[in-house]
Amino acid sequence: MRKKFLTLLLAATLAATSTVPVMTNPVSAVAATKKTTKKSSKKLTAKQKKAKADKAAAAKVAKLIDKIYVQDNEKAGVTDKDLKKAKLEWDKLTSAQKKLVSGVYASPEYFGRNTGDASEDNPLNWNYIGENEILVVSFGTSFNESRTEDIGGVERAIEKAYQNKGWSVRRAFTSQIIINHVQARDNEKIDNVTQALDRAVKNGVKNLVIQPTHLMHGKEYDELKEEVNAYKDKFQTITFSEPLLGEVGSDTTSVNSDKETVAKAAVAQALADYKGGIYKTADAAAASGTAIVFMGHGTSHQANITYAQMQSEMNDLGYNNVFVGTVEGIEVKTDTATFKPDCKSVIAKIKAAGYKNVILRPLMVVAGDHANNDMAGDDSDSWKSQFAKVFGKKNVTCEIAGLGRIADIEQIYVNHLADAIAANKALDASAIKTAQASVSQKKTLKDGKYTVGFATEDDLGMIGLNDALDGKTTLTVKNGKMKVHVPMKGVGLTKAFVGTAKNAAKKGAKVIKGKKEKVGDETVLAFDIPVKSLNKSFTVSFFSKRKKSWYQKTVKVTY
């Protein structure tokens, strides 16, 4: 038995070793293997080296974006240099490398998405405020066109109503993430609430009125009041104006005149924007099988009941084909009713009612990220995609426009301000009138040089005094004639003209050519612009070499 076992073991050993090749020249075989490996390694390295370099470059930018994507710059240690560096490194990337940018928050869209022209926006962040300030506070958006039309629409309406009543209007955003994004991408600086309050204190503001552009009395409104009230000892008066929809109310049927105005204005605008305004009324749209859906954000705050109230308002107005929903989809329960605003529930209601076509529109003051992505995005979970799956792509229309650009809604904010100012008995009306008179007073100066304020009053954007000058520049008076020295924000604007853009473009127009000079470490173009009156608005147009067109601005020199 033992002999048989040994025989089998020997046979197995020979079988195993028979598969090993016999090396007649081991040294030359090893050398050949090394040569082959080295040759193939060269091919892989050539391909891998570029891929590795592309990935590393993209990862570097992603890391820089993730660093500045924070709500608290001070805590995170983010500086203006960090914002500038992120954009500079992005600009160095090739098109292929930009597509690879991916981080916790970073993506190619951060710098690469076209959201409109930032130069059309007015950050309302200059000094020379005066004693009475209206601070318009918004969450903010990095979508340039929405910021200009929606937030800017409200701000301009307030400016128009109050600029000749002794009040200055300024802006603040509550989202530092958005502030950083806009500054890094477009070099537009927007004050956060702390910066705006510090600016007001520095400028000697006595009476401060806060006008939030928030939709309702939610969490953000509460946090804003807390932050502003920390400055109560630095101003004579602080007054808070109402958000858009006014008081929240206790149940789903609690409505008010603000909610009614918003409902009517929002529906009217949706119909006007749909296919050239083919339906004049909600009933006409309903008769054709068309429903209108307003998508809000939603909140865990008790103010979430506001969305149910807006649905009640739509019903009370007879808008049976108008539905309200929210991104968060948090349902509202009361003793008498349950309101389900999630996308699936809204779709179910519309389908049950027999409507075939759907207009999607944001129930938001600003058509920002939620409107562009959660509502109108191409991802499978967007409202557009979910509705298209049920009703068909051709039957779903997205209208990306915030409430802030609707005139009737802008007027609500103006009315809220009037009510808030009138209700605050601590405001000295006579002092405001005196301030108004002093602002409009024409000053006569002797020959010499003076430090003055210079700012554009409409759509500031990238056109205006260099940021490093903090709103101050030099006015020269010679033989009774005044000229203000205006160093710009770069070298993009090459000519100036006192007057309208139309007249500037005419043959023989007396244009002012920019002259290069240093402002800090930056080379810019500066203009010496004639001034007829101080503290009084006048028109100046600037020529963009890149766009080959004139931009008309309203400016003011203050002293």
DAKALIN-V874659 format. One record per backbone hydrogen bond with DSSP energy under -1.0 kcal/mol. CO is the residue of the C=O (numbers start at 1). NH is the residue of the N-H. E is the energy in kcal/mol with one decimal. If there is no record, write none. Layout:
# DAKALIN-V874659
CO	NH	E
CO	NH	E
This chain:
# DAKALIN-V874659
1	5	-2.0
2	6	-2.1
3	7	-2.0
4	8	-2.2
5	9	-2.4
6	10	-2.3
7	11	-2.1
8	12	-2.3
9	13	-2.1
10	14	-2.3
11	15	-2.1
12	16	-2.2
13	17	-2.2
14	18	-1.2
16	19	-1.0
17	20	-1.2
25	29	-1.8
26	30	-2.1
27	31	-1.9
28	32	-2.1
29	33	-2.1
30	34	-2.5
31	35	-2.2
32	36	-2.3
33	37	-2.6
34	38	-2.5
35	39	-2.0
36	40	-2.4
37	41	-2.4
38	42	-1.7
39	43	-1.2
40	44	-2.1
41	45	-2.5
42	46	-1.8
43	47	-1.4
44	48	-3.5
45	49	-2.8
47	51	-1.8
48	52	-3.2
49	53	-2.2
50	54	-2.8
51	55	-2.3
52	56	-2.3
53	57	-2.4
54	58	-2.2
55	59	-2.4
56	60	-2.0
57	61	-1.6
58	62	-2.5
59	63	-2.2
60	64	-1.7
61	65	-2.5
62	66	-2.6
63	67	-1.6
64	68	-1.5
65	69	-1.1
68	70	-1.9
72	76	-2.1
73	77	-1.4
73	78	-2.0
79	83	-1.6
80	84	-2.3
81	85	-2.5
82	86	-2.0
83	87	-1.3
84	88	-2.3
85	89	-2.6
86	90	-1.7
87	91	-2.4
90	93	-1.3
94	98	-2.4
95	99	-1.2
97	100	-1.3
98	101	-1.1
106	103	-2.0
107	110	-1.4
108	112	-1.9
109	113	-1.6
115	145	-2.9
117	120	-1.5
118	121	-1.8
121	461	-1.5
124	171	-1.7
131	206	-2.4
131	207	-2.7
132	168	-2.4
133	209	-2.7
134	170	-2.4
135	211	-2.5
136	172	-1.9
137	213	-2.7
138	174	-1.9
139	175	-1.6
143	147	-2.6
144	148	-2.4
145	149	-2.4
146	150	-2.6
146	151	-1.0
147	152	-2.2
150	154	-1.4
151	155	-2.3
152	156	-2.9
153	157	-1.7
154	158	-2.0
155	159	-2.7
156	160	-2.6
157	161	-1.5
158	162	-1.9
159	163	-2.8
162	165	-1.9
162	167	-1.3
168	134	-3.2
170	136	-3.0
172	138	-2.4
175	179	-2.0
176	180	-2.9
177	181	-1.8
178	182	-2.7
179	183	-2.2
180	184	-2.8
181	185	-2.5
182	186	-2.6
182	188	-1.0
183	187	-1.5
191	173	-2.3
192	196	-2.4
193	197	-2.5
194	198	-2.6
195	199	-2.2
196	200	-2.0
197	201	-2.3
198	202	-2.6
199	203	-1.8
200	205	-2.6
201	204	-1.5
206	236	-1.3
206	237	-2.0
207	133	-2.6
208	239	-2.6
209	135	-3.0
210	241	-2.9
211	137	-1.8
214	244	-2.4
215	245	-2.4
216	218	-1.9
218	222	-1.9
219	223	-2.4
220	224	-2.1
221	225	-2.1
222	226	-1.8
223	227	-2.1
224	228	-2.6
225	229	-2.5
228	231	-2.3
229	232	-1.5
231	234	-2.4
237	208	-2.5
239	210	-3.3
243	246	-1.3
251	254	-1.8
256	260	-1.9
257	261	-2.5
258	262	-2.6
259	263	-2.5
260	264	-2.4
261	265	-2.6
262	266	-2.8
263	267	-2.1
264	268	-2.3
265	269	-2.2
266	270	-2.1
267	271	-2.3
268	272	-2.1
269	273	-2.1
274	277	-1.4
274	278	-1.2
281	285	-1.7
282	286	-2.6
283	287	-2.5
285	290	-2.7
286	289	-1.9
289	356	-2.2
289	357	-2.7
291	359	-2.6
292	323	-2.9
293	361	-2.4
294	325	-2.5
295	363	-2.7
296	327	-2.0
297	328	-2.5
301	304	-2.1
302	305	-1.5
303	306	-2.3
304	307	-1.4
305	309	-2.0
306	310	-2.2
307	311	-1.7
308	312	-2.1
309	313	-2.4
310	314	-2.2
311	315	-2.2
312	316	-2.7
313	317	-1.9
314	319	-2.6
315	318	-1.5
318	320	-1.8
319	322	-1.6
321	292	-2.8
323	294	-2.9
325	296	-3.5
332	339	-3.1
337	334	-2.9
339	332	-2.6
341	326	-2.4
342	346	-2.2
343	347	-2.6
344	348	-2.2
345	349	-2.0
346	350	-2.2
347	351	-2.7
348	352	-2.4
349	353	-1.6
350	355	-1.7
357	291	-2.9
358	397	-2.7
359	293	-3.3
360	399	-2.9
361	295	-2.5
364	403	-2.8
365	404	-2.4
366	368	-1.6
368	372	-2.5
369	373	-2.7
370	375	-2.2
371	376	-1.9
373	377	-1.4
374	383	-2.6
375	384	-2.2
379	382	-1.5
382	386	-2.4
383	387	-2.7
384	388	-2.5
385	389	-1.7
387	391	-3.3
388	392	-2.0
392	395	-1.2
393	396	-1.5
395	358	-2.9
397	360	-3.5
399	401	-1.4
402	405	-1.1
403	406	-2.0
406	410	-2.3
407	411	-2.0
409	413	-1.1
410	414	-1.6
411	415	-2.5
412	416	-2.6
413	417	-2.2
414	418	-2.0
415	419	-2.4
416	420	-2.5
417	421	-2.8
418	422	-2.2
419	423	-2.0
420	424	-1.1
423	425	-1.2
424	427	-1.5
427	429	-1.1
428	432	-1.7
429	433	-2.1
430	434	-2.1
431	435	-2.4
432	436	-2.4
433	437	-2.1
434	438	-2.3
435	439	-2.1
436	440	-1.7
448	477	-3.2
450	475	-3.1
452	473	-2.5
453	558	-2.2
455	556	-1.9
460	463	-2.1
466	469	-1.9
467	470	-1.8
469	472	-1.9
471	454	-1.5
473	452	-2.6
474	485	-2.8
475	450	-2.7
476	483	-2.1
477	448	-2.1
478	481	-2.1
481	478	-2.7
482	531	-2.5
483	476	-3.0
484	529	-2.7
486	527	-1.6
487	466	-2.4
490	525	-2.3
492	545	-2.1
494	514	-2.5
495	543	-2.7
496	512	-3.4
497	499	-1.1
497	541	-3.3
500	504	-2.0
501	505	-1.5
506	509	-1.6
509	511	-1.5
512	496	-2.4
515	526	-2.4
517	524	-2.9
519	522	-1.8
522	519	-3.0
524	517	-2.2
525	488	-2.6
526	515	-2.4
527	486	-3.4
529	484	-2.8
538	555	-3.1
540	553	-2.7
541	497	-2.1
542	551	-3.1
543	494	-1.9
544	548	-1.4
544	549	-1.0
549	544	-2.8
551	542	-2.6
553	540	-2.7
554	457	-3.2
555	538	-2.2
556	455	-1.7
557	535	-3.9
558	453	-2.7
